[in-house]
Amino acid sequence: HRAWYAPRPPLALWLLLPLHALFVFLSGCRRLAYRCGVWRTVRLPVPVVVVGNLVVGGTGKTPLVLWLAEQLQQRGRHPGILSRGYGGAGTGVRAVGPDAAASEVGDEPLLLARRSGLPVWVGADRVAAGKALLAAHPEVDVLISDDGLQHYRLARDAEIVVFDGRGAGNGWRLPLGPLREPLSRLDSVSALVFNGVADEVVQVVVPRFVLHLAPGDCYRLDDADITCPPRALAGRVLHAVAGIGHPDRFFASLRALGLDFEAHAFADHYTYSAADLDFGPGAVVLMTEKDAVKCAGLTRAEVWVLPVRAQVSPALADLVVEILNGRQTA
């Protein structure tokens, strides 16, 4: 990851060129198979909006999915949410309730279910997950897929691609670079959302929006009714924990809040143990909500959770609704 986003990539990266060529060939064949009808694309009875990545790793999709679901509800829609359930050990298609285990359904789907209160279903086959969700919740009239930009079996009406401040990196496809598909793929999407500063490498003529993640009050991991503003943790022996796609983004937000801490970065979707949160007597732990859904009951330490909410121009939701209504967009 460091090599992909480095200003001057190391020469050793070029050793991956044969694998890059193989990836480009196989992914191109797969895309062509769907375009030519060799592999079938399935259209569900309700519209589908995909919120996805062109790059590997987290960019802020989950907060955007929550924001979009809320915006659609305000506009009279009844959304449901689909996810692959990455990181969960369960198999097949299943519903995600607020009391589900992250180890079974995945950390992001569980966070989506708890924060949204909407029907959330997971499954590697998003078509099957969508059909099951609609059968169980006939009131749902639009589906939001958290990730799945490359899941071409599921037909979609709108595609929103999210980039964070790292942008497209060196602009190469896997494994030479972070891209799952070429940048030309963006010509066909509905909108781009930049979590931070827009990347100059990403130059396409589609609507562009900026996403800001606004922190809220912290709450205790063992009792969410106990809250405090982040600045109340200043001066404590603070350890910041992040097992997300881009941990530095979380740490930077804490510094912007004026907090001094020791940073502990873990792999995305990391499964924590009690030892991972043991920083000695008097230590206070601060983590993301995505980490928190996996850590309840894991430690007796004082652990605080920092929630964030996406802030985006309502024009993005208006654009999605226009697409879903089948009207010509501006």
Backbone torsions as a table, in degrees:
resi	resn	phi	psi	omega
1	HIS	NA	-42.2	178.8
2	ARG	-61.4	-38.7	-179.5
3	ALA	-67.2	-37.9	-178.7
4	TRP	-62.8	-35.5	-173.7
5	TYR	-105.9	6.7	179.4
6	ALA	-71.4	145.2	176.9
7	PRO	-58.6	-36.2	177.8
8	ARG	-128.9	94.7	-176.8
9	PRO	-58.3	141.3	178.8
10	PRO	-65.0	148.4	-179.2
11	LEU	-62.9	-28.7	-178.8
12	ALA	-61.3	-21.1	179.9
13	LEU	-61.1	-29.1	-177.4
14	TRP	-69.2	-11.1	174.5
15	LEU	-64.5	-18.1	-179.4
16	LEU	-88.2	2.8	-176.4
17	LEU	-56.1	-42.8	178.1
18	PRO	-60.0	-40.9	178.2
19	LEU	-67.6	-34.8	175.9
20	HIS	-60.2	-46.9	-179.6
21	ALA	-61.7	-40.6	178.8
22	LEU	-64.7	-43.2	179.3
23	PHE	-62.2	-45.5	-179.7
24	VAL	-60.8	-41.7	-178.9
25	PHE	-66.3	-48.9	-176.3
26	LEU	-67.6	-42.1	179.8
27	SER	-68.0	-33.4	176.1
28	GLY	-66.2	-40.7	177.9
29	CYS	-64.0	-40.0	179.8
30	ARG	-64.5	-45.4	179.3
31	ARG	-62.3	-41.3	-179.7
32	LEU	-65.4	-36.6	-179.8
33	ALA	-61.8	-37.5	177.2
34	TYR	-73.0	-39.3	-179.6
35	ARG	-64.6	-35.9	-176.9
36	CYS	-88.6	-4.2	178.5
37	GLY	84.7	6.5	175.8
38	VAL	-64.2	-42.2	171.6
39	TRP	-107.6	136.8	-169.5
40	ARG	-89.3	135.1	171.2
41	THR	-95.1	134.3	-175.3
42	VAL	-109.2	127.8	177.4
43	ARG	-100.8	124.5	-179.9
44	LEU	-81.0	164.4	-176.5
45	PRO	-65.3	-17.8	-179.3
46	VAL	-120.1	160.0	178.6
47	PRO	-62.8	153.2	-179.4
48	VAL	-126.4	131.8	174.7
49	VAL	-115.8	123.4	178.6
50	VAL	-101.2	127.1	172.4
51	VAL	-109.8	109.3	-170.8
52	GLY	-140.1	-176.1	-179.6
53	ASN	-116.0	149.6	165.3
54	LEU	-97.3	-17.5	-178.9
55	VAL	-109.6	162.0	176.0
56	VAL	-77.6	140.8	175.8
57	GLY	101.3	167.8	-177.4
58	GLY	-75.3	141.6	178.7
59	THR	-130.0	-4.1	-177.7
60	GLY	111.6	23.5	-178.2
61	LYS	-64.4	-44.6	-173.1
62	THR	-60.8	-47.6	175.1
63	PRO	-60.0	-34.0	179.3
64	LEU	-69.4	-38.2	176.6
65	VAL	-60.8	-44.0	178.8
66	LEU	-62.8	-42.7	178.8
67	TRP	-62.6	-46.2	-177.9
68	LEU	-64.6	-40.9	178.4
69	ALA	-60.4	-42.0	179.3
70	GLU	-66.3	-41.7	179.6
71	GLN	-64.6	-40.2	178.9
72	LEU	-66.8	-37.4	176.0
73	GLN	-62.1	-40.9	179.1
74	GLN	-64.6	-21.7	179.7
75	ARG	-98.7	16.2	173.3
76	GLY	88.5	6.6	178.9
77	ARG	-89.7	163.4	179.1
78	HIS	-125.5	84.6	-173.9
79	PRO	-80.4	155.3	167.1
80	GLY	-125.4	162.6	-173.7
81	ILE	-124.7	134.7	176.3
82	LEU	-112.6	146.7	175.6
83	SER	-151.1	156.8	177.5
84	ARG	-71.7	-29.4	-176.5
85	GLY	82.8	33.4	-177.5
86	TYR	-60.5	135.7	-179.4
87	GLY	93.8	-13.0	177.8
88	GLY	-88.0	146.3	-177.9
89	ALA	-87.5	-13.3	-178.7
90	GLY	-67.5	157.6	179.4
91	THR	-120.4	160.7	178.0
92	GLY	77.8	-168.0	-177.8
93	VAL	-96.8	136.2	-178.2
94	ARG	-157.2	154.7	176.7
95	ALA	-81.5	153.8	179.1
96	VAL	-116.1	109.9	175.9
97	GLY	-94.6	165.7	-179.0
98	PRO	-64.4	-18.4	-179.9
99	ASP	-101.7	10.1	179.9
100	ALA	-67.6	163.2	177.5
101	ALA	-92.9	129.8	178.9
102	ALA	-59.7	-30.7	179.7
103	SER	-65.7	-20.9	-179.5
104	GLU	-96.8	-40.2	-172.3
105	VAL	-109.8	-10.2	-177.2
106	GLY	98.8	149.9	-175.6
107	ASP	-71.9	-43.3	-177.9
108	GLU	-66.7	-45.0	176.6
109	PRO	-59.6	-38.3	179.3
110	LEU	-65.9	-40.7	176.5
111	LEU	-63.1	-40.9	178.0
112	LEU	-62.2	-42.9	-179.1
113	ALA	-64.5	-42.7	-177.9
114	ARG	-70.7	-40.6	-175.1
115	ARG	-78.8	-34.9	-173.5
116	SER	-90.6	-32.4	-173.2
117	GLY	70.6	12.4	-177.7
118	LEU	-99.3	165.3	173.4
119	PRO	-63.2	126.6	177.5
120	VAL	-127.7	125.4	178.7
121	TRP	-127.1	145.4	-178.9
122	VAL	-123.5	157.0	177.2
123	GLY	168.2	143.4	177.6
124	ALA	-61.7	-32.8	175.5
125	ASP	-93.2	98.3	-175.7
126	ARG	-69.3	-23.6	175.6
127	VAL	-65.0	-47.8	178.4
128	ALA	-63.9	-39.9	178.5
129	ALA	-64.1	-40.6	178.7
130	GLY	-64.3	-43.0	178.9
131	LYS	-63.4	-41.2	179.8
132	ALA	-66.3	-41.0	179.0
133	LEU	-62.1	-45.4	-178.1
134	LEU	-67.1	-33.5	177.8
135	ALA	-67.1	-37.2	-179.2
136	ALA	-82.1	-23.3	-176.3
137	HIS	-135.6	77.9	-176.8
138	PRO	-64.4	-13.7	178.8
139	GLU	-75.0	-17.8	-178.2
140	VAL	-67.3	128.3	-177.9
141	ASP	-121.5	6.2	173.0
142	VAL	-158.6	140.4	179.3
143	LEU	-112.5	135.2	175.0
144	ILE	-110.6	122.0	179.1
145	SER	-97.9	116.8	176.2
146	ASP	-79.8	105.5	-171.5
147	ASP	74.3	-175.7	-178.6
148	GLY	100.6	17.5	179.0
149	LEU	-59.5	-34.5	-179.6
150	GLN	-95.3	6.8	178.5
151	HIS	-88.4	75.8	-169.0
152	TYR	-70.9	-12.1	178.0
153	ARG	-64.4	-29.0	179.1
154	LEU	-89.8	112.1	176.6
155	ALA	-67.2	144.3	-178.6
156	ARG	-135.0	151.5	-179.2
157	ASP	-96.1	-26.2	179.4
158	ALA	-145.9	145.5	177.7
159	GLU	-128.8	127.8	176.4
160	ILE	-117.8	122.7	-178.3
161	VAL	-107.5	131.5	-175.7
162	VAL	-110.3	131.8	170.9
163	PHE	-119.1	148.9	171.2
164	ASP	-103.3	-168.1	-174.7
165	GLY	-62.9	-15.5	178.8
166	ARG	-79.0	-16.0	178.2
167	GLY	64.2	-140.9	-176.5
168	ALA	-96.0	10.7	179.2
169	GLY	61.9	-134.6	-178.7
170	ASN	-81.5	-2.1	176.1
171	GLY	83.5	3.8	-179.0
172	TRP	-96.0	158.5	175.9
173	ARG	-80.2	165.1	177.8
174	LEU	-58.6	147.2	-9.4
175	PRO	-92.3	10.0	176.3
176	LEU	-70.3	-29.7	-179.2
177	GLY	-143.9	-174.8	-174.1
178	PRO	-88.2	-2.4	-171.9
179	LEU	-80.3	133.5	173.5
180	ARG	-82.6	-30.6	179.0
181	GLU	-138.7	163.5	-179.6
182	PRO	-68.6	157.8	179.2
183	LEU	-61.2	-23.8	177.9
184	SER	-63.0	-19.4	177.7
185	ARG	-60.9	-26.6	-177.5
186	LEU	-68.6	-16.6	179.9
187	ASP	-63.8	-22.2	-174.7
188	SER	-105.0	2.2	-177.6
189	VAL	-86.1	167.9	-177.1
190	SER	-83.9	-35.1	-176.6
191	ALA	-162.1	153.6	172.0
192	LEU	-112.5	139.5	176.5
193	VAL	-125.4	127.9	-179.5
194	PHE	-108.8	116.0	176.0
195	ASN	-83.0	80.8	-173.4
196	GLY	119.2	-151.9	-176.5
197	VAL	-74.7	136.3	178.0
198	ALA	-64.3	140.9	-178.4
199	ASP	-85.6	128.4	-179.5
200	GLU	-66.8	-21.3	178.6
201	VAL	-68.1	-31.5	-176.5
202	VAL	-88.2	91.4	-177.8
203	GLN	-119.8	96.6	177.6
204	VAL	-136.8	155.5	-177.4
205	VAL	-93.3	73.2	172.8
206	VAL	-136.7	158.3	179.5
207	PRO	-56.3	136.4	-177.7
208	ARG	-121.5	138.8	-179.2
209	PHE	-135.3	156.4	178.2
210	VAL	-111.6	134.1	179.4
211	LEU	-109.5	133.6	172.4
212	HIS	-118.4	137.9	176.3
213	LEU	-100.0	109.6	-176.9
214	ALA	-93.9	120.7	179.1
215	PRO	-73.4	145.7	175.2
216	GLY	-105.0	-163.7	174.8
217	ASP	-73.0	143.8	176.0
218	CYS	-71.9	152.8	172.9
219	TYR	-133.6	154.2	-177.9
220	ARG	-73.0	139.6	179.0
221	LEU	-63.5	-36.7	-176.5
222	ASP	-89.2	-7.6	178.7
223	ASP	-160.8	97.6	-174.5
224	ALA	-66.6	-13.1	177.9
225	ASP	-76.0	-15.5	177.4
226	ILE	-91.3	117.7	-176.0
227	THR	-129.1	164.0	174.3
228	CYS	-162.1	151.8	174.7
229	PRO	-68.2	149.6	-178.2
230	PRO	-54.6	-35.6	-177.4
231	ARG	-64.4	-18.9	178.6
232	ALA	-67.9	-16.2	179.2
233	LEU	-89.5	-4.8	178.4
234	ALA	-62.0	139.3	180.0
235	GLY	88.7	-9.2	177.2
236	ARG	-84.9	161.1	173.4
237	VAL	-77.7	91.5	-166.5
238	LEU	-103.7	134.2	176.2
239	HIS	-121.7	118.4	-179.2
240	ALA	-95.3	129.1	-175.5
241	VAL	-119.8	132.3	179.0
242	ALA	-146.9	118.6	173.5
243	GLY	-115.6	64.7	-177.3
244	ILE	-124.1	178.0	-176.2
245	GLY	-63.4	-32.1	-179.0
246	HIS	-138.3	80.0	-175.3
247	PRO	-57.5	-32.7	-177.7
248	ASP	-60.7	-27.2	178.5
249	ARG	-65.6	-39.9	177.4
250	PHE	-66.4	-44.4	-179.4
251	PHE	-64.2	-38.3	178.8
252	ALA	-64.2	-36.9	179.5
253	SER	-67.2	-34.2	177.8
254	LEU	-68.6	-40.3	177.4
255	ARG	-63.6	-37.8	178.7
256	ALA	-64.5	-23.9	177.6
257	LEU	-85.7	0.6	177.3
258	GLY	85.2	19.1	-178.1
259	LEU	-93.6	143.1	174.9
260	ASP	-109.3	130.8	-171.6
261	PHE	-159.5	167.7	170.0
262	GLU	-101.4	126.3	-175.0
263	ALA	-88.6	139.9	177.1
264	HIS	-132.6	103.3	-179.1
265	ALA	-94.2	134.1	176.8
266	PHE	-122.4	166.2	179.1
267	ALA	-65.5	152.5	177.4
268	ASP	-58.6	136.6	-178.9
269	HIS	65.1	25.5	-178.0
270	TYR	-61.4	140.5	175.8
271	THR	-95.6	112.9	-173.4
272	TYR	-81.4	153.2	169.4
273	SER	-119.6	167.8	179.6
274	ALA	-60.3	-34.2	-178.9
275	ALA	-64.7	-30.3	-179.6
276	ASP	-66.0	-23.2	-176.5
277	LEU	-108.1	10.2	-179.0
278	ASP	-95.2	99.9	-179.0
279	PHE	-112.9	18.1	175.6
280	GLY	96.5	168.2	-177.9
281	PRO	-60.5	138.6	176.6
282	GLY	81.4	-5.2	-178.4
283	ALA	-74.4	144.9	176.5
284	VAL	-116.7	134.6	-178.1
285	VAL	-107.9	137.5	175.8
286	LEU	-126.6	128.0	-175.0
287	MET	-138.6	172.0	176.9
288	THR	-81.0	163.6	176.8
289	GLU	-66.4	-32.8	178.8
290	LYS	-62.6	-38.2	176.1
291	ASP	-72.6	-36.3	-173.1
292	ALA	-61.9	-34.4	-177.2
293	VAL	-66.2	-13.1	-179.8
294	LYS	-104.9	-5.8	-170.3
295	CYS	-113.1	0.0	-179.2
296	ALA	-60.2	130.8	178.2
297	GLY	76.3	6.4	-174.7
298	LEU	-86.5	-25.0	-174.8
299	THR	-147.9	156.4	174.5
300	ARG	-96.1	1.3	179.8
301	ALA	-67.5	161.7	176.6
302	GLU	-77.6	108.8	-175.8
303	VAL	-119.2	129.4	177.1
304	TRP	-114.9	149.9	-178.0
305	VAL	-119.1	133.2	179.2
306	LEU	-106.6	106.3	177.0
307	PRO	-80.5	153.6	175.0
308	VAL	-131.8	151.7	176.6
309	ARG	-125.2	138.8	178.5
310	ALA	-75.5	139.7	173.6
311	GLN	-122.4	117.0	-177.8
312	VAL	-138.9	154.6	176.5
313	SER	-60.9	133.5	177.1
314	PRO	-58.7	-15.1	178.6
315	ALA	-61.0	-28.1	177.1
316	LEU	-65.0	-45.5	178.1
317	ALA	-65.1	-37.5	176.9
318	ASP	-61.4	-41.6	178.8
319	LEU	-61.9	-44.8	-179.7
320	VAL	-62.5	-43.9	-179.3
321	VAL	-63.4	-39.7	177.6
322	GLU	-61.5	-41.5	177.8
323	ILE	-63.7	-45.2	-178.8
324	LEU	-64.6	-32.4	178.8
325	ASN	-79.4	-7.6	176.6
326	GLY	79.6	14.4	-179.8
327	ARG	-88.7	157.5	176.7
328	GLN	-68.3	126.0	179.8
329	THR	-90.2	158.1	-179.2
330	ALA	-71.9	NA	NA
